[in-house]
Amino acid sequence: MAKCGNCDYPLICRECGVKFTFINEQVYEAFYDRNTPVICPNCQQILTCKYCGYKYDASIYEYHSNQ
């Protein structure tokens, strides 16, 4: 299981509650590139950390709150 790059908690999708795992090499590369949005493989939404609200939508300089 992956950890959130922002808060270091286990990365669980806020939208569907599923633990994020790397399903293939493309997802792995996008996750660490941070210039490419990461889509949750389960719900097909932009991956957002359940704990801190960080969105993996390639806007690395913008913090997303828990709203």
C-alpha positions as CSV (number, residue, x, y, z in Angstrom):
1,M,0.0,0.0,0.0
2,A,1.2,3.5,-0.8
3,K,1.6,6.3,1.8
4,C,0.4,9.9,1.1
5,G,3.3,12.1,0.1
6,N,1.9,14.9,2.1
7,C,0.9,13.5,5.5
8,D,2.6,10.0,5.4
9,Y,-0.6,8.2,6.4
10,P,-1.7,5.2,4.4
11,L,-3.2,6.5,1.2
12,I,-6.9,5.9,1.2
13,C,-9.2,7.5,-1.4
14,R,-11.5,10.0,0.1
15,E,-14.2,9.4,-2.5
16,C,-14.6,5.6,-2.2
17,G,-12.6,4.6,0.9
18,V,-10.4,2.1,-0.9
19,K,-6.7,1.7,-0.1
20,F,-4.7,3.0,-3.0
21,T,-2.3,0.5,-4.6
22,F,-0.3,0.8,-7.8
23,I,-2.1,-1.3,-10.4
24,N,0.5,-0.8,-13.1
25,E,3.7,1.0,-13.9
26,Q,1.9,4.0,-15.4
27,V,0.1,4.7,-12.1
28,Y,3.3,4.3,-10.2
29,E,5.2,6.8,-12.4
30,A,2.3,9.3,-12.3
31,F,2.2,9.1,-8.5
32,Y,5.8,10.0,-8.1
33,D,6.0,12.4,-11.0
34,R,3.4,14.8,-9.5
35,N,3.0,16.5,-12.8
36,T,0.4,14.0,-13.9
37,P,-3.0,13.7,-12.2
38,V,-3.5,10.3,-10.5
39,I,-6.9,8.7,-10.8
40,C,-8.2,6.2,-8.2
41,P,-8.5,2.9,-10.0
42,N,-11.6,2.0,-8.1
43,C,-13.9,5.1,-8.4
44,Q,-12.2,6.8,-11.3
45,Q,-12.0,10.2,-9.4
46,I,-8.9,12.3,-8.8
47,L,-7.1,10.6,-6.0
48,T,-7.5,12.6,-2.8
49,C,-6.1,11.5,0.6
50,K,-8.7,10.7,3.1
51,Y,-6.6,12.1,6.0
52,C,-5.2,15.3,4.9
53,G,-7.2,16.1,1.7
54,Y,-4.2,16.3,-0.6
55,K,-5.4,16.0,-4.2
56,Y,-3.1,14.2,-6.6
57,D,-4.3,16.4,-9.5
58,A,-0.8,17.8,-10.5
59,S,-1.3,21.2,-8.7
60,I,1.6,20.5,-6.4
61,Y,1.8,24.1,-5.1
62,E,-1.8,24.3,-4.0
63,Y,-3.0,22.8,-0.7
64,H,-6.5,21.3,-0.6
65,S,-8.3,21.4,2.7
66,N,-10.6,18.8,4.2
67,Q,-13.7,20.6,3.1
